[in-house]
């Protein structure tokens, strides 16, 4: 594999649809309420790509130097694990990507708020810095929160609430209480993807001292937890649609839940968590499909 190919692989671009789902939902919600700006949309998507790549690089680095990524790992071989990229090289990439993403985020904040909303700009700068730190501290450092079972909470907050509500606020400069329902839906679906990943890696994580929620509660209760996450996500977006019903098109999102419910049956019947690896892509893409269909239903 070429050097460029190695870095593209390490960036794990396949994770982008999931991370972009919250931005898409927030943008469609804003558009349905009469707020939209193409420049804000483009910069928000670009900023999120940056955050996700930082997270992927940091995850590769953190798990690599801790030895969590080893021959017992089920998923695709990581860059540090294979020796394709050195720890020093990955650390440098994290710093460079962090600087580029910070500049894009600052431009996004300026385009959204200009010089008129200084307080909002300061708040979003703090949120941006927090997002970068959260992306890095998931696996990097002696007190990485991903090793203490807090990964689910941070994914819910950043992929769900901050992604959807923050995006909506960039356009509207205000928040409506009801948009927290689809924001929580995206958050729960995103946690579902992480939980599935942790179910797959339960054995290797436990041996490496990575105490995810799955490691703490065991495989059986992790499956129940998975059902609750995805089931609640459906009920909450259904509630939002009922409260804000205007057109039958708003139920387009139900189509995305067909593969999600099929996925739940696979998880229910599963006896070997290592065989859940193919389900990760299915759930992530189903979440992305949900974001698109839910958004289209709002504006039709």
TORKOL-4160 file (C-alpha; in steps of 0.2 Angstrom, whole numbers, padded with zeros to 4 digits, m for minus):
300
<pt num="1" X="0000" Y="0000" Z="0000"/>
<pt num="2" X="0006" Y="0017" Z="m0004"/>
<pt num="3" X="0010" Y="0030" Z="0009"/>
<pt num="4" X="m0005" Y="0040" Z="0004"/>
<pt num="5" X="m0016" Y="0024" Z="0005"/>
<pt num="6" X="m0009" Y="0020" Z="0022"/>
<pt num="7" X="m0015" Y="0037" Z="0029"/>
<pt num="8" X="m0031" Y="0036" Z="0020"/>
<pt num="9" X="m0034" Y="0019" Z="0029"/>
<pt num="10" X="m0029" Y="0026" Z="0046"/>
<pt num="11" X="m0041" Y="0041" Z="0044"/>
<pt num="12" X="m0055" Y="0027" Z="0042"/>
<pt num="13" X="m0066" Y="0037" Z="0031"/>
<pt num="14" X="m0079" Y="0024" Z="0032"/>
<pt num="15" X="m0083" Y="0031" Z="0049"/>
<pt num="16" X="m0088" Y="0048" Z="0042"/>
<pt num="17" X="m0107" Y="0044" Z="0037"/>
<pt num="18" X="m0110" Y="0041" Z="0056"/>
<pt num="19" X="m0102" Y="0057" Z="0062"/>
<pt num="20" X="m0110" Y="0067" Z="0048"/>
<pt num="21" X="m0127" Y="0061" Z="0053"/>
<pt num="22" X="m0130" Y="0074" Z="0067"/>
<pt num="23" X="m0124" Y="0088" Z="0056"/>
<pt num="24" X="m0137" Y="0083" Z="0042"/>
<pt num="25" X="m0151" Y="0081" Z="0054"/>
<pt num="26" X="m0147" Y="0098" Z="0062"/>
<pt num="27" X="m0146" Y="0107" Z="0045"/>
<pt num="28" X="m0163" Y="0099" Z="0039"/>
<pt num="29" X="m0171" Y="0104" Z="0056"/>
<pt num="30" X="m0165" Y="0122" Z="0053"/>
<pt num="31" X="m0171" Y="0122" Z="0035"/>
<pt num="32" X="m0188" Y="0116" Z="0040"/>
<pt num="33" X="m0189" Y="0131" Z="0052"/>
<pt num="34" X="m0184" Y="0143" Z="0039"/>
<pt num="35" X="m0165" Y="0144" Z="0043"/>
<pt num="36" X="m0152" Y="0138" Z="0031"/>
<pt num="37" X="m0135" Y="0144" Z="0024"/>
<pt num="38" X="m0125" Y="0134" Z="0012"/>
<pt num="39" X="m0108" Y="0141" Z="0018"/>
<pt num="40" X="m0112" Y="0136" Z="0036"/>
<pt num="41" X="m0118" Y="0119" Z="0031"/>
<pt num="42" X="m0102" Y="0116" Z="0021"/>
<pt num="43" X="m0090" Y="0122" Z="0034"/>
<pt num="44" X="m0100" Y="0112" Z="0048"/>
<pt num="45" X="m0098" Y="0096" Z="0038"/>
<pt num="46" X="m0079" Y="0100" Z="0035"/>
<pt num="47" X="m0076" Y="0103" Z="0053"/>
<pt num="48" X="m0085" Y="0087" Z="0058"/>
<pt num="49" X="m0074" Y="0077" Z="0046"/>
<pt num="50" X="m0059" Y="0085" Z="0054"/>
<pt num="51" X="m0065" Y="0080" Z="0072"/>
<pt num="52" X="m0068" Y="0062" Z="0066"/>
<pt num="53" X="m0051" Y="0060" Z="0058"/>
<pt num="54" X="m0043" Y="0067" Z="0074"/>
<pt num="55" X="m0053" Y="0054" Z="0084"/>
<pt num="56" X="m0048" Y="0040" Z="0072"/>
<pt num="57" X="m0030" Y="0045" Z="0072"/>
<pt num="58" X="m0030" Y="0047" Z="0091"/>
<pt num="59" X="m0039" Y="0030" Z="0094"/>
<pt num="60" X="m0026" Y="0021" Z="0083"/>
<pt num="61" X="m0012" Y="0030" Z="0093"/>
<pt num="62" X="m0020" Y="0027" Z="0110"/>
<pt num="63" X="m0024" Y="0009" Z="0108"/>
<pt num="64" X="m0008" Y="0006" Z="0098"/>
<pt num="65" X="0004" Y="0012" Z="0112"/>
<pt num="66" X="m0006" Y="0004" Z="0126"/>
<pt num="67" X="m0006" Y="m0013" Z="0116"/>
<pt num="68" X="m0025" Y="m0014" Z="0115"/>
<pt num="69" X="m0024" Y="m0017" Z="0097"/>
<pt num="70" X="m0015" Y="m0034" Z="0096"/>
<pt num="71" X="m0017" Y="m0051" Z="0086"/>
<pt num="72" X="m0033" Y="m0055" Z="0096"/>
<pt num="73" X="m0042" Y="m0039" Z="0089"/>
<pt num="74" X="m0056" Y="m0044" Z="0078"/>
<pt num="75" X="m0058" Y="m0028" Z="0067"/>
<pt num="76" X="m0047" Y="m0022" Z="0053"/>
<pt num="77" X="m0029" Y="m0020" Z="0057"/>
<pt num="78" X="m0024" Y="m0003" Z="0063"/>
<pt num="79" X="m0009" Y="0007" Z="0057"/>
<pt num="80" X="0001" Y="0007" Z="0073"/>
<pt num="81" X="m0003" Y="m0011" Z="0076"/>
<pt num="82" X="0003" Y="m0016" Z="0058"/>
<pt num="83" X="0019" Y="m0005" Z="0060"/>
<pt num="84" X="0014" Y="0005" Z="0044"/>
<pt num="85" X="0014" Y="0021" Z="0054"/>
<pt num="86" X="0025" Y="0025" Z="0069"/>
<pt num="87" X="0019" Y="0032" Z="0085"/>
<pt num="88" X="0029" Y="0048" Z="0082"/>
<pt num="89" X="0021" Y="0049" Z="0065"/>
<pt num="90" X="0004" Y="0047" Z="0071"/>
<pt num="91" X="0006" Y="0060" Z="0085"/>
<pt num="92" X="0012" Y="0072" Z="0072"/>
<pt num="93" X="m0003" Y="0069" Z="0061"/>
<pt num="94" X="m0015" Y="0072" Z="0076"/>
<pt num="95" X="m0007" Y="0089" Z="0079"/>
<pt num="96" X="m0007" Y="0094" Z="0061"/>
<pt num="97" X="m0025" Y="0088" Z="0059"/>
<pt num="98" X="m0030" Y="0097" Z="0075"/>
<pt num="99" X="m0023" Y="0114" Z="0069"/>
<pt num="100" X="m0031" Y="0112" Z="0052"/>
<pt num="101" X="m0048" Y="0108" Z="0060"/>
<pt num="102" X="m0047" Y="0122" Z="0072"/>
<pt num="103" X="m0044" Y="0135" Z="0058"/>
<pt num="104" X="m0059" Y="0128" Z="0049"/>
<pt num="105" X="m0070" Y="0128" Z="0065"/>
<pt num="106" X="m0065" Y="0146" Z="0068"/>
<pt num="107" X="m0070" Y="0151" Z="0050"/>
<pt num="108" X="m0087" Y="0142" Z="0053"/>
<pt num="109" X="m0090" Y="0152" Z="0069"/>
<pt num="110" X="m0086" Y="0168" Z="0061"/>
<pt num="111" X="m0097" Y="0164" Z="0046"/>
<pt num="112" X="m0111" Y="0159" Z="0058"/>
<pt num="113" X="m0110" Y="0173" Z="0071"/>
<pt num="114" X="m0098" Y="0187" Z="0063"/>
<pt num="115" X="m0094" Y="0201" Z="0075"/>
<pt num="116" X="m0112" Y="0203" Z="0081"/>
<pt num="117" X="m0114" Y="0188" Z="0093"/>
<pt num="118" X="m0097" Y="0188" Z="0102"/>
<pt num="119" X="m0104" Y="0178" Z="0117"/>
<pt num="120" X="m0110" Y="0164" Z="0105"/>
<pt num="121" X="m0093" Y="0164" Z="0096"/>
<pt num="122" X="m0084" Y="0161" Z="0113"/>
<pt num="123" X="m0096" Y="0147" Z="0118"/>
<pt num="124" X="m0093" Y="0138" Z="0102"/>
<pt num="125" X="m0074" Y="0140" Z="0102"/>
<pt num="126" X="m0075" Y="0132" Z="0119"/>
<pt num="127" X="m0086" Y="0118" Z="0112"/>
<pt num="128" X="m0074" Y="0116" Z="0098"/>
<pt num="129" X="m0059" Y="0114" Z="0109"/>
<pt num="130" X="m0069" Y="0102" Z="0120"/>
<pt num="131" X="m0073" Y="0092" Z="0105"/>
<pt num="132" X="m0055" Y="0090" Z="0100"/>
<pt num="133" X="m0049" Y="0086" Z="0117"/>
<pt num="134" X="m0063" Y="0073" Z="0119"/>
<pt num="135" X="m0058" Y="0065" Z="0102"/>
<pt num="136" X="m0040" Y="0063" Z="0109"/>
<pt num="137" X="m0044" Y="0058" Z="0127"/>
<pt num="138" X="m0055" Y="0044" Z="0122"/>
<pt num="139" X="m0040" Y="0032" Z="0121"/>
<pt num="140" X="m0024" Y="0043" Z="0124"/>
<pt num="141" X="m0016" Y="0046" Z="0141"/>
<pt num="142" X="m0016" Y="0038" Z="0158"/>
<pt num="143" X="m0034" Y="0043" Z="0161"/>
<pt num="144" X="m0042" Y="0040" Z="0144"/>
<pt num="145" X="m0061" Y="0040" Z="0147"/>
<pt num="146" X="m0064" Y="0026" Z="0134"/>
<pt num="147" X="m0054" Y="0014" Z="0146"/>
<pt num="148" X="m0066" Y="0018" Z="0161"/>
<pt num="149" X="m0083" Y="0015" Z="0153"/>
<pt num="150" X="m0087" Y="0034" Z="0149"/>
<pt num="151" X="m0086" Y="0032" Z="0130"/>
<pt num="152" X="m0104" Y="0029" Z="0128"/>
<pt num="153" X="m0108" Y="0046" Z="0137"/>
<pt num="154" X="m0096" Y="0056" Z="0127"/>
<pt num="155" X="m0102" Y="0049" Z="0110"/>
<pt num="156" X="m0120" Y="0053" Z="0116"/>
<pt num="157" X="m0116" Y="0071" Z="0120"/>
<pt num="158" X="m0104" Y="0075" Z="0105"/>
<pt num="159" X="m0112" Y="0064" Z="0091"/>
<pt num="160" X="m0130" Y="0067" Z="0097"/>
<pt num="161" X="m0134" Y="0083" Z="0107"/>
<pt num="162" X="m0119" Y="0094" Z="0102"/>
<pt num="163" X="m0119" Y="0089" Z="0084"/>
<pt num="164" X="m0138" Y="0091" Z="0081"/>
<pt num="165" X="m0142" Y="0105" Z="0093"/>
<pt num="166" X="m0126" Y="0114" Z="0090"/>
<pt num="167" X="m0128" Y="0114" Z="0071"/>
<pt num="168" X="m0146" Y="0120" Z="0072"/>
<pt num="169" X="m0140" Y="0134" Z="0083"/>
<pt num="170" X="m0127" Y="0140" Z="0070"/>
<pt num="171" X="m0141" Y="0143" Z="0058"/>
<pt num="172" X="m0155" Y="0149" Z="0070"/>
<pt num="173" X="m0145" Y="0157" Z="0084"/>
<pt num="174" X="m0159" Y="0150" Z="0095"/>
<pt num="175" X="m0165" Y="0132" Z="0101"/>
<pt num="176" X="m0182" Y="0124" Z="0101"/>
<pt num="177" X="m0185" Y="0112" Z="0115"/>
<pt num="178" X="m0192" Y="0099" Z="0103"/>
<pt num="179" X="m0176" Y="0097" Z="0092"/>
<pt num="180" X="m0168" Y="0088" Z="0107"/>
<pt num="181" X="m0179" Y="0073" Z="0103"/>
<pt num="182" X="m0171" Y="0069" Z="0086"/>
<pt num="183" X="m0154" Y="0075" Z="0094"/>
<pt num="184" X="m0156" Y="0061" Z="0107"/>
<pt num="185" X="m0161" Y="0049" Z="0093"/>
<pt num="186" X="m0145" Y="0052" Z="0084"/>
<pt num="187" X="m0135" Y="0051" Z="0100"/>
<pt num="188" X="m0143" Y="0034" Z="0104"/>
<pt num="189" X="m0140" Y="0027" Z="0087"/>
<pt num="190" X="m0122" Y="0033" Z="0088"/>
<pt num="191" X="m0120" Y="0025" Z="0105"/>
<pt num="192" X="m0127" Y="0009" Z="0098"/>
<pt num="193" X="m0113" Y="0008" Z="0085"/>
<pt num="194" X="m0100" Y="0010" Z="0099"/>
<pt num="195" X="m0109" Y="m0003" Z="0109"/>
<pt num="196" X="m0108" Y="m0015" Z="0095"/>
<pt num="197" X="m0090" Y="m0011" Z="0092"/>
<pt num="198" X="m0087" Y="m0015" Z="0111"/>
<pt num="199" X="m0097" Y="m0031" Z="0110"/>
<pt num="200" X="m0086" Y="m0037" Z="0096"/>
<pt num="201" X="m0070" Y="m0033" Z="0106"/>
<pt num="202" X="m0076" Y="m0038" Z="0123"/>
<pt num="203" X="m0063" Y="m0052" Z="0125"/>
<pt num="204" X="m0048" Y="m0042" Z="0119"/>
<pt num="205" X="m0053" Y="m0026" Z="0128"/>
<pt num="206" X="m0055" Y="m0035" Z="0145"/>
<pt num="207" X="m0038" Y="m0043" Z="0143"/>
<pt num="208" X="m0030" Y="m0026" Z="0139"/>
<pt num="209" X="m0039" Y="m0017" Z="0154"/>
<pt num="210" X="m0051" Y="m0007" Z="0143"/>
<pt num="211" X="m0066" Y="m0007" Z="0154"/>
<pt num="212" X="m0080" Y="m0002" Z="0142"/>
<pt num="213" X="m0098" Y="m0004" Z="0148"/>
<pt num="214" X="m0098" Y="m0020" Z="0138"/>
<pt num="215" X="m0084" Y="m0027" Z="0149"/>
<pt num="216" X="m0092" Y="m0021" Z="0165"/>
<pt num="217" X="m0110" Y="m0028" Z="0162"/>
<pt num="218" X="m0106" Y="m0043" Z="0151"/>
<pt num="219" X="m0112" Y="m0049" Z="0134"/>
<pt num="220" X="m0130" Y="m0053" Z="0139"/>
<pt num="221" X="m0134" Y="m0037" Z="0147"/>
<pt num="222" X="m0125" Y="m0028" Z="0133"/>
<pt num="223" X="m0137" Y="m0035" Z="0121"/>
<pt num="224" X="m0152" Y="m0029" Z="0132"/>
<pt num="225" X="m0143" Y="m0012" Z="0132"/>
<pt num="226" X="m0142" Y="m0012" Z="0113"/>
<pt num="227" X="m0160" Y="m0016" Z="0111"/>
<pt num="228" X="m0165" Y="m0002" Z="0123"/>
<pt num="229" X="m0153" Y="0011" Z="0114"/>
<pt num="230" X="m0161" Y="0007" Z="0097"/>
<pt num="231" X="m0178" Y="0005" Z="0102"/>
<pt num="232" X="m0178" Y="0021" Z="0112"/>
<pt num="233" X="m0171" Y="0030" Z="0097"/>
<pt num="234" X="m0186" Y="0025" Z="0087"/>
<pt num="235" X="m0199" Y="0030" Z="0100"/>
<pt num="236" X="m0191" Y="0047" Z="0102"/>
<pt num="237" X="m0191" Y="0052" Z="0084"/>
<pt num="238" X="m0208" Y="0045" Z="0082"/>
<pt num="239" X="m0214" Y="0056" Z="0097"/>
<pt num="240" X="m0205" Y="0071" Z="0088"/>
<pt num="241" X="m0215" Y="0068" Z="0072"/>
<pt num="242" X="m0231" Y="0066" Z="0081"/>
<pt num="243" X="m0229" Y="0083" Z="0090"/>
<pt num="244" X="m0223" Y="0092" Z="0074"/>
<pt num="245" X="m0234" Y="0082" Z="0061"/>
<pt num="246" X="m0237" Y="0092" Z="0045"/>
<pt num="247" X="m0236" Y="0079" Z="0031"/>
<pt num="248" X="m0235" Y="0060" Z="0029"/>
<pt num="249" X="m0218" Y="0062" Z="0021"/>
<pt num="250" X="m0211" Y="0065" Z="0039"/>
<pt num="251" X="m0213" Y="0046" Z="0041"/>
<pt num="252" X="m0200" Y="0042" Z="0028"/>
<pt num="253" X="m0187" Y="0039" Z="0041"/>
<pt num="254" X="m0196" Y="0023" Z="0046"/>
<pt num="255" X="m0188" Y="0015" Z="0030"/>
<pt num="256" X="m0171" Y="0017" Z="0038"/>
<pt num="257" X="m0177" Y="0007" Z="0053"/>
<pt num="258" X="m0181" Y="m0008" Z="0043"/>
<pt num="259" X="m0162" Y="m0013" Z="0042"/>
<pt num="260" X="m0160" Y="m0007" Z="0060"/>
<pt num="261" X="m0174" Y="m0019" Z="0066"/>
<pt num="262" X="m0166" Y="m0033" Z="0056"/>
<pt num="263" X="m0149" Y="m0029" Z="0064"/>
<pt num="264" X="m0157" Y="m0031" Z="0081"/>
<pt num="265" X="m0163" Y="m0049" Z="0076"/>
<pt num="266" X="m0145" Y="m0053" Z="0071"/>
<pt num="267" X="m0139" Y="m0047" Z="0088"/>
<pt num="268" X="m0153" Y="m0056" Z="0097"/>
<pt num="269" X="m0148" Y="m0073" Z="0089"/>
<pt num="270" X="m0129" Y="m0070" Z="0090"/>
<pt num="271" X="m0119" Y="m0082" Z="0101"/>
<pt num="272" X="m0101" Y="m0076" Z="0096"/>
<pt num="273" X="m0099" Y="m0057" Z="0098"/>
<pt num="274" X="m0084" Y="m0058" Z="0086"/>
<pt num="275" X="m0096" Y="m0062" Z="0072"/>
<pt num="276" X="m0104" Y="m0045" Z="0074"/>
<pt num="277" X="m0091" Y="m0035" Z="0065"/>
<pt num="278" X="m0101" Y="m0034" Z="0048"/>
<pt num="279" X="m0115" Y="m0027" Z="0058"/>
<pt num="280" X="m0105" Y="m0011" Z="0062"/>
<pt num="281" X="m0106" Y="m0005" Z="0044"/>
<pt num="282" X="m0124" Y="m0009" Z="0043"/>
<pt num="283" X="m0129" Y="0001" Z="0058"/>
<pt num="284" X="m0118" Y="0016" Z="0054"/>
<pt num="285" X="m0125" Y="0017" Z="0036"/>
<pt num="286" X="m0143" Y="0014" Z="0043"/>
<pt num="287" X="m0140" Y="0029" Z="0054"/>
<pt num="288" X="m0134" Y="0039" Z="0040"/>
<pt num="289" X="m0149" Y="0034" Z="0029"/>
<pt num="290" X="m0161" Y="0039" Z="0044"/>
<pt num="291" X="m0153" Y="0056" Z="0044"/>
<pt num="292" X="m0156" Y="0059" Z="0026"/>
<pt num="293" X="m0174" Y="0052" Z="0025"/>
<pt num="294" X="m0179" Y="0061" Z="0041"/>
<pt num="295" X="m0172" Y="0077" Z="0034"/>
<pt num="296" X="m0180" Y="0075" Z="0017"/>
<pt num="297" X="m0197" Y="0071" Z="0026"/>
<pt num="298" X="m0195" Y="0088" Z="0036"/>
<pt num="299" X="m0194" Y="0099" Z="0020"/>
<pt num="300" X="m0205" Y="0090" Z="0008"/>
